[in-house]
């Protein structure tokens, strides 16, 4: 007899009991999260808020591996793409001030941007529907990653790339769009991006440890970030000039400041109720295609509860923030390791689920026969024209995006697989005759369907 169901039931009872007792909840969160961190490794700062109170705040792992300096909960770390929600709010502030309209074509603020004869609006940039190619996917990106570039130089770097699709027709994550939003903020406000968000967001909210990297206002400085090395377990991350991520990912912060940010959102500060509602409204696409992105946030569900969330990845760091507005729960996890070392999304989602009294069940790997796995082998095409190739390697199914390493898919049901160390999963779909025709990718940035194009 397996003990797994008994253990899961016992955990659920613990959570239900602790849900009304913050002290018990703190211990339960620590007991569940601590095993996710390795001794002597990069770690993360974690904060869990409920009803405006801190119910859990702790750091795990090391800030400096060579000197064995422990990571502290108040340390400043890079945010990566969590930056995007601040950029989006800055745009909405300017819209409320009458300095721009969300329906403005970007050429109003970036006059020489080549739109290929199309109209590309600020609204489309906010929701990743512009069709502008993501510059971090360009093969030449890492050749300039350490080079300091002006806003104009960086736009020149990617502006001549062909559009991935006609603006408004599809959804595809694009750092380029949020870089352009930074340029829009500067032109509309007459201020540098770093200065505008500091003066209009961070300073009014008392977020003294949050800033555009290089324009910090506190004595704290960002700690070292790490990646997995080829010849050792860890090594310092590759360097990148923060002029490249810019308004798409160049902020640094602490989990405490992110909790202040969430409190301000919950209190309806900075923007009107109408603007906040707009920020948290998921995008729409032709033909009722799924689109789960708002303005700088992904809109979805966590254990059936309304979830507003976003992750961030940048060399040496990854982070994840979750708002569960109906439950008045907020979680922030900031790590000084890259996602392959420690997945902040996994930590954050487990913490949030425990905080609402509905923990994730353990995903148990099952065995599938080779012929069953063979049915899923093939190439699948996503709406953005990128592909995922599924192969069988012995008794293991692998999944690969062009130009990236293959990832093992672990079966937990006859047609459902997950990627170990992540919250992502893949569900294969069959037609009436039983043939696999598509797959559903369930991931942080929203669910997407990929159609099978070849065996």
C-alpha positions as CSV (number, residue, x, y, z in Angstrom):
1,X,0.0,0.0,0.0
2,X,1.4,3.4,-1.0
3,X,1.8,6.0,1.8
4,X,1.6,8.9,-0.7
5,X,-2.2,9.5,-0.5
6,X,-2.0,9.3,3.3
7,X,0.9,11.8,3.4
8,X,-1.0,14.2,1.1
9,X,-4.1,14.0,3.2
10,X,-2.2,14.7,6.3
11,X,-0.6,17.7,4.7
12,X,-4.0,19.0,3.7
13,X,-5.2,18.7,7.3
14,X,-2.2,20.6,8.5
15,X,-2.8,23.4,6.0
16,X,-6.4,23.7,6.9
17,X,-5.5,23.9,10.6
18,X,-2.7,26.4,10.0
19,X,-4.8,28.6,7.7
20,X,-6.3,30.3,10.6
21,X,-3.1,30.5,12.6
22,X,-0.2,32.5,11.1
23,X,2.3,31.0,13.5
24,X,1.4,27.5,12.5
25,X,1.3,28.5,8.9
26,X,4.8,30.0,9.1
27,X,6.2,26.6,10.4
28,X,4.3,24.7,7.7
29,X,5.6,26.9,4.9
30,X,9.1,26.5,6.2
31,X,8.8,22.7,6.4
32,X,7.5,22.5,2.8
33,X,9.9,25.1,1.2
34,X,13.2,24.3,2.9
35,X,13.6,20.9,1.2
36,X,13.5,22.8,-2.2
37,X,16.9,24.4,-1.4
38,X,20.3,22.8,-1.5
39,X,23.0,23.3,1.1
40,X,25.9,25.4,0.0
41,X,24.0,26.6,-3.1
42,X,22.5,29.9,-4.3
43,X,19.2,30.5,-2.7
44,X,16.2,32.8,-2.5
45,X,14.4,35.4,-0.4
46,X,10.7,34.5,0.2
47,X,7.8,36.6,1.5
48,X,4.2,35.5,2.0
49,X,1.6,38.1,2.8
50,X,-2.0,37.5,3.8
51,X,-4.6,40.1,4.7
52,X,-1.9,42.7,4.7
53,X,0.2,40.9,7.3
54,X,3.5,39.1,6.8
55,X,2.9,35.4,7.6
56,X,6.3,34.2,6.3
57,X,9.6,35.9,5.5
58,X,12.8,34.0,5.2
59,X,15.9,33.6,3.0
60,X,17.5,30.3,2.1
61,X,20.9,29.5,0.6
62,X,24.0,31.6,0.1
63,X,24.5,35.1,-1.2
64,X,28.2,34.5,-1.8
65,X,29.4,30.9,-2.4
66,X,33.1,31.6,-2.1
67,X,32.8,33.5,1.2
68,X,29.8,31.3,2.5
69,X,27.8,34.5,3.1
70,X,24.1,33.5,3.8
71,X,21.4,35.1,1.8
72,X,19.3,37.6,3.8
73,X,15.7,38.3,3.3
74,X,16.3,42.1,2.9
75,X,18.9,41.7,0.2
76,X,18.5,43.4,-3.2
77,X,18.3,41.2,-6.3
78,X,17.6,41.6,-10.0
79,X,13.9,41.4,-11.0
80,X,14.3,40.6,-14.7
81,X,10.8,40.7,-16.4
82,X,9.0,41.5,-13.1
83,X,10.1,44.9,-14.3
84,X,7.4,44.9,-16.9
85,X,4.5,45.6,-14.4
86,X,6.2,48.8,-13.3
87,X,6.7,49.9,-16.9
88,X,3.0,49.1,-17.6
89,X,1.9,51.2,-14.7
90,X,4.1,54.1,-15.8
91,X,2.4,54.0,-19.2
92,X,-1.1,54.0,-17.5
93,X,-0.1,57.0,-15.3
94,X,0.9,58.9,-18.4
95,X,-2.3,58.0,-20.1
96,X,-4.3,59.3,-17.1
97,X,-2.2,62.5,-17.4
98,X,-3.3,62.9,-21.0
99,X,0.2,62.6,-22.3
100,X,-0.5,59.6,-24.4
101,X,-3.4,57.3,-25.5
102,X,-3.1,53.5,-25.4
103,X,-4.4,53.6,-29.0
104,X,-1.6,55.8,-30.1
105,X,0.7,54.4,-32.9
106,X,4.2,54.0,-31.5
107,X,5.5,56.2,-34.3
108,X,4.0,59.2,-32.3
109,X,6.8,58.7,-29.8
110,X,9.4,56.7,-31.9
111,X,8.9,58.5,-35.3
112,X,11.5,56.6,-37.3
113,X,10.4,53.1,-36.2
114,X,9.7,50.9,-39.3
115,X,6.2,49.5,-38.8
116,X,6.3,47.7,-42.2
117,X,3.2,49.6,-43.2
118,X,1.2,48.4,-40.2
119,X,-0.2,50.3,-37.3
120,X,1.4,49.2,-34.0
121,X,-0.3,50.6,-30.9
122,X,0.9,51.1,-27.3
123,X,-1.9,48.8,-26.2
124,X,-0.5,46.0,-28.4
125,X,3.0,46.5,-27.0
126,X,1.6,46.2,-23.4
127,X,0.0,42.9,-24.2
128,X,2.7,41.3,-26.4
129,X,0.4,41.5,-29.5
130,X,2.6,43.8,-31.7
131,X,4.3,41.2,-33.8
132,X,7.6,42.8,-33.1
133,X,10.3,40.2,-32.9
134,X,11.7,39.5,-29.4
135,X,15.3,40.8,-29.5
136,X,16.5,38.4,-26.9
137,X,15.7,35.6,-29.3
138,X,17.9,37.1,-32.0
139,X,21.1,35.0,-32.6
140,X,23.2,38.1,-32.4
141,X,21.9,39.2,-29.0
142,X,24.6,37.6,-26.9
143,X,27.3,39.1,-29.1
144,X,26.4,42.5,-27.8
145,X,25.1,41.5,-24.3
146,X,28.0,43.2,-22.5
147,X,28.0,46.4,-24.5
148,X,26.4,49.5,-23.0
149,X,24.0,50.9,-25.6
150,X,21.8,54.0,-25.7
151,X,18.0,53.6,-26.1
152,X,18.3,54.6,-29.7
153,X,21.1,52.2,-30.4
154,X,19.3,49.3,-28.9
155,X,16.1,50.1,-30.9
156,X,18.3,50.2,-34.1
157,X,19.6,46.7,-33.1
158,X,16.2,45.1,-33.5
159,X,14.0,47.4,-35.5
160,X,14.7,46.0,-38.9
161,X,13.7,42.4,-37.9
162,X,10.6,41.2,-39.9
163,X,7.3,41.2,-38.0
164,X,6.5,37.8,-36.6
165,X,2.8,38.3,-37.5
166,X,0.4,41.2,-38.3
167,X,-0.1,43.4,-35.2
168,X,-3.1,42.2,-33.1
169,X,-3.5,38.8,-34.8
170,X,-1.5,36.7,-32.3
171,X,0.2,36.7,-28.9
172,X,4.0,36.2,-28.5
173,X,6.1,37.4,-25.6
174,X,8.4,40.2,-26.8
175,X,10.9,42.0,-24.7
176,X,11.3,44.4,-27.7
177,X,7.8,45.7,-27.1
178,X,8.5,46.6,-23.5
179,X,11.9,48.2,-24.5
180,X,9.9,50.4,-26.8
181,X,7.5,51.3,-24.0
182,X,10.5,52.6,-22.1
183,X,11.3,54.9,-25.0
184,X,7.6,56.0,-25.1
185,X,7.8,56.9,-21.3
186,X,10.9,59.0,-21.9
187,X,9.4,60.9,-24.9
188,X,6.0,61.4,-23.3
189,X,7.3,62.5,-19.8
190,X,10.5,64.3,-20.8
191,X,12.3,62.3,-18.2
192,X,14.7,59.3,-18.2
193,X,12.9,56.0,-17.6
194,X,14.9,55.4,-14.4
195,X,14.0,58.8,-13.1
196,X,10.3,58.7,-14.0
197,X,9.6,55.4,-12.3
198,X,11.6,56.4,-9.2
199,X,9.9,59.7,-8.8
200,X,6.3,58.5,-9.6
201,X,6.3,55.0,-8.2
202,X,9.1,54.0,-5.9
203,X,9.5,57.2,-3.9
204,X,5.8,57.8,-3.2
205,X,5.4,54.2,-2.1
206,X,8.5,54.2,0.1
207,X,10.2,51.5,-2.0
208,X,13.7,52.7,-1.1
209,X,15.5,49.5,-2.2
210,X,13.9,49.4,-5.7
211,X,15.5,51.1,-8.6
212,X,16.8,50.8,-12.2
213,X,20.1,49.1,-11.7
214,X,22.8,51.7,-11.7
215,X,20.4,54.4,-10.3
216,X,20.0,52.9,-6.8
217,X,18.9,55.3,-4.0
218,X,19.8,53.1,-1.0
219,X,23.1,51.8,0.4
220,X,22.2,48.3,-0.5
221,X,23.7,46.8,-3.6
222,X,22.7,43.8,-5.6
223,X,24.3,40.5,-4.7
224,X,26.1,38.1,-7.0
225,X,24.1,35.8,-9.3
226,X,25.0,32.3,-10.3
227,X,24.5,29.8,-13.1
228,X,25.2,26.1,-13.4
229,X,28.8,25.6,-14.6
230,X,30.2,23.0,-17.0
231,X,33.1,22.0,-14.8
232,X,31.6,22.8,-11.4
233,X,28.2,22.9,-9.8
234,X,28.0,26.7,-9.8
235,X,29.8,29.7,-11.4
236,X,29.2,33.4,-11.5
237,X,26.6,34.3,-14.1
238,X,27.4,35.8,-17.5
239,X,27.7,39.6,-17.5
240,X,25.1,41.7,-19.2
241,X,24.8,45.4,-19.6
242,X,21.6,46.6,-18.0
243,X,21.1,49.0,-20.9
244,X,19.8,46.0,-22.8
245,X,17.0,44.8,-20.6
246,X,16.1,48.4,-19.8
247,X,12.3,48.9,-19.3
248,X,11.8,45.2,-20.0
249,X,13.9,43.9,-17.2
250,X,16.5,46.2,-15.6
251,X,15.1,46.7,-12.1
252,X,16.4,45.5,-8.7
253,X,14.4,45.2,-5.6
254,X,13.7,43.3,-2.3
255,X,10.8,41.0,-1.3
256,X,9.9,43.6,1.3
257,X,9.6,46.4,-1.4
258,X,7.6,44.0,-3.6
259,X,5.2,43.5,-0.6
260,X,4.8,47.3,-0.4
261,X,4.1,47.4,-4.1
262,X,1.3,44.8,-3.7
263,X,-0.2,46.7,-0.7
264,X,-0.3,49.8,-2.9
265,X,-2.1,47.9,-5.7
266,X,-4.6,46.5,-3.2
267,X,-5.2,49.9,-1.9
268,X,-5.8,51.3,-5.4
269,X,-2.9,53.8,-5.2
270,X,-1.2,55.5,-8.1
271,X,-4.0,54.8,-10.6
272,X,-7.7,55.0,-10.9
273,X,-9.8,51.9,-10.3
274,X,-10.6,51.9,-14.0
275,X,-6.9,51.8,-15.0
276,X,-6.1,49.0,-12.5
277,X,-9.0,47.0,-13.9
278,X,-7.6,47.5,-17.4
279,X,-4.2,46.3,-16.2
280,X,-5.6,43.1,-15.0
281,X,-7.9,42.4,-17.9
282,X,-6.6,39.6,-20.1
283,X,-6.0,40.3,-23.8
284,X,-8.3,39.2,-26.6
285,X,-7.4,37.7,-30.0
286,X,-9.3,37.1,-33.2
287,X,-11.3,33.9,-33.2
288,X,-11.6,33.7,-29.5
289,X,-8.0,32.3,-29.2
290,X,-6.7,32.1,-25.7
291,X,-4.8,35.1,-24.5
292,X,-3.9,35.4,-20.8
293,X,-1.8,38.5,-20.6
294,X,-2.8,41.8,-19.1
295,X,-0.5,44.8,-18.8
296,X,2.7,43.4,-17.3
297,X,0.9,40.6,-15.6
298,X,-0.2,37.1,-16.6
299,X,-3.9,36.5,-15.6
300,X,-4.9,33.0,-14.7
301,X,-5.8,30.5,-12.0
302,X,-4.0,28.9,-9.2
303,X,-5.8,25.9,-7.7
304,X,-9.0,27.5,-9.1
305,X,-8.3,30.8,-7.5
306,X,-7.9,34.1,-9.4
307,X,-4.1,34.6,-10.0
308,X,-2.2,37.6,-11.2
309,X,1.5,36.8,-11.6
310,X,4.7,37.2,-13.5
311,X,8.2,35.8,-13.5
312,X,11.6,37.2,-14.3
313,X,14.8,35.7,-15.7
314,X,18.0,37.5,-16.2
315,X,21.6,36.2,-16.0
316,X,22.3,34.9,-12.5
317,X,18.8,35.5,-11.2
318,X,15.1,34.4,-11.4
319,X,12.1,35.6,-9.6
320,X,8.3,35.2,-9.4
321,X,5.5,37.2,-7.8
322,X,1.9,36.1,-7.3
323,X,-1.2,38.1,-6.3
324,X,-4.3,36.2,-5.3
325,X,-6.7,39.2,-4.9
326,X,-9.8,37.3,-3.8
327,X,-7.7,35.6,-1.1
328,X,-5.7,38.7,-0.2
329,X,-2.5,36.7,-0.6
330,X,0.8,37.9,-2.1
331,X,4.0,35.9,-2.6
332,X,7.4,37.0,-3.9
333,X,10.4,34.8,-4.4
334,X,13.7,36.3,-5.6
335,X,16.6,34.0,-6.3
336,X,20.3,34.6,-7.0
337,X,20.5,31.5,-9.1
338,X,19.2,30.9,-12.6
339,X,16.1,28.9,-13.2
340,X,17.9,25.6,-13.9
341,X,19.4,25.9,-10.4
342,X,16.3,26.9,-8.5
343,X,12.9,27.6,-10.0
344,X,11.3,30.5,-8.2
345,X,8.0,29.9,-9.8
346,X,7.8,26.4,-8.2
347,X,8.6,27.8,-4.8
348,X,6.1,30.7,-5.2
349,X,3.2,28.6,-6.4
350,X,3.6,26.0,-3.7
351,X,3.8,28.8,-1.1
352,X,0.7,30.5,-2.4
353,X,-1.2,27.2,-2.5
354,X,-0.3,26.5,1.1
355,X,-1.3,30.0,2.1
356,X,-4.8,29.6,0.7
357,X,-5.2,26.1,2.3
358,X,-5.1,24.2,-0.9
359,X,-1.7,22.7,-1.5
360,X,-0.6,21.0,-4.7
361,X,-0.8,17.2,-4.7
362,X,2.5,15.4,-5.4
363,X,2.9,14.6,-9.1
364,X,3.8,11.0,-9.2
365,X,5.7,9.7,-12.3
366,X,4.0,6.7,-13.9
367,X,5.4,4.2,-16.4
368,X,4.2,4.2,-20.0
369,X,5.1,1.5,-22.6
370,X,7.4,2.6,-25.4
371,X,4.6,2.2,-28.0
372,X,2.4,4.5,-26.0
373,X,5.2,7.1,-26.0
374,X,5.7,6.7,-29.7
375,X,2.2,8.0,-30.3
376,X,3.3,11.4,-29.1
377,X,6.6,11.7,-31.2
378,X,6.5,14.5,-33.7
379,X,6.9,18.2,-34.4
380,X,4.3,20.7,-33.1
381,X,3.8,24.2,-34.3
382,X,2.7,27.1,-32.0
383,X,0.8,30.2,-33.1
384,X,4.0,32.2,-33.2
385,X,5.4,29.7,-35.7
386,X,8.0,28.3,-33.3
387,X,8.1,24.6,-33.0
388,X,8.5,21.9,-30.3
389,X,9.9,18.6,-31.3
390,X,9.0,15.5,-29.2
391,X,11.3,12.5,-29.4
392,X,11.5,9.2,-27.6
393,X,14.9,8.2,-26.1
394,X,14.6,4.7,-24.7
395,X,11.9,4.8,-22.1
396,X,11.9,8.7,-21.9
397,X,10.1,11.3,-23.9
398,X,12.0,14.5,-24.6
399,X,10.8,17.9,-25.7
400,X,12.9,20.5,-27.5
401,X,12.6,24.0,-28.8
402,X,14.9,24.8,-31.8
403,X,18.2,26.2,-30.6
404,X,17.7,25.0,-27.0
405,X,18.5,21.9,-25.0
406,X,16.0,19.0,-24.8
407,X,14.0,18.6,-21.7
408,X,12.6,15.3,-20.3
409,X,8.9,14.9,-20.1
410,X,7.7,12.9,-17.1
411,X,4.3,11.1,-17.5
412,X,1.8,11.4,-14.7
413,X,-1.2,10.3,-16.7
414,X,-1.8,8.5,-20.0
415,X,-1.6,11.8,-22.0
416,X,-0.2,14.2,-19.5
417,X,3.5,15.0,-18.8
418,X,5.4,17.6,-16.6
419,X,8.8,19.0,-16.7
420,X,10.6,18.3,-13.5
421,X,11.6,21.3,-11.4
422,X,8.9,23.5,-13.1
423,X,5.1,24.0,-12.9
424,X,4.8,23.5,-16.7
425,X,3.0,20.6,-18.2
426,X,2.0,19.2,-21.5
427,X,-1.2,17.5,-22.4
428,X,-1.4,15.6,-25.7
429,X,-4.8,15.7,-27.5
430,X,-6.3,13.1,-29.9
431,X,-8.9,13.2,-32.6
432,X,-11.9,10.9,-32.8
433,X,-9.8,8.2,-34.3
434,X,-7.3,8.3,-31.5
435,X,-4.5,10.0,-33.4
436,X,-2.5,12.6,-31.5
437,X,-3.2,15.9,-33.4
438,X,-2.1,18.6,-31.0
439,X,-0.8,19.4,-27.5
440,X,-1.7,21.9,-24.8
441,X,1.2,23.7,-23.2
442,X,0.3,24.8,-19.7
443,X,2.8,27.3,-18.5
444,X,3.4,30.5,-16.6
445,X,2.8,32.9,-19.5
446,X,-0.5,31.2,-20.3
447,X,-1.8,28.1,-22.0
448,X,-1.0,27.6,-25.7
449,X,-2.0,25.0,-28.2
450,X,0.5,23.6,-30.7
451,X,-0.7,21.7,-33.8
452,X,1.1,18.6,-34.9
453,X,2.7,19.2,-38.3
454,X,4.9,16.1,-38.7
455,X,5.6,12.7,-37.2
